[in-house]
Amino acid sequence: MDALPGWLQAGLWGLLAGGALLLGAFAGVRFAAPQRLVAAVMAFGSGVLISALSFELMDEAIATGGFAATAAGFLIGAVIYTGANWLLARQGARHRKRSGPHQPSEREDGGSGTAIAIGALLDGIPESIVIGLSLLGGKGVSMAMVVAVFLSNLPEGLSSASGMKHAGRSPAYVYGIWSGIALASGVAAMLGYTVFGDLPPAMLAATTAVAAGGVLAMVVDTMIPEAFAETHDFAGLITVTGFLAAFALSKLGG
């Protein structure tokens, strides 16, 4: 893949990571996966993401543009995500990653299907932009970040699709949403590489940190609650295991 133009590499890596959403959704619609298993994988994915954004994104941001730009971007990203997530929760998307009978049907809450789709897009875009940004240094894509996003997307798609199925939404609707978001993930990674590549160091650091802040807020707001709801006292241990796996990939693999 190294022979391909950077923008195309970014798009393909983003599409690969985003494709895990569609793979998970297929499993969620076709099979009755145990909720505890889904939650355990989500806890593991949460740990992987937290590790990757700590040791890949924030390290890179502060080395590129310094602490002030990194800290400002990190907080801004969290504020933007939290505000958007709050608005979507009021429209019926609060339980978009829950695998049980928590999601409202369209009959129970008109417009909730659209809110869930927008919410899923909101969750995936910062992660994908980060994949594109990781290519800017000329050292190739951050495999730790690709693996982290893939591992978090798989249970996310599975859990959310299971919840959509419980809410009475059709397989065509479910596959349509996740196919669109997988494609959007590829586009977002491509934009991360092309749009932000010429920014000055402080702006690039802030942009990277904005994505990191959004990802961390997403993990805490939507992934960890689902993980804890089903795995209870083991959620912390599984999350730590995921964190350690990504840490090892980042440090030993680099």
Disulfide bonds with the S-S distance in Angstrom:
none
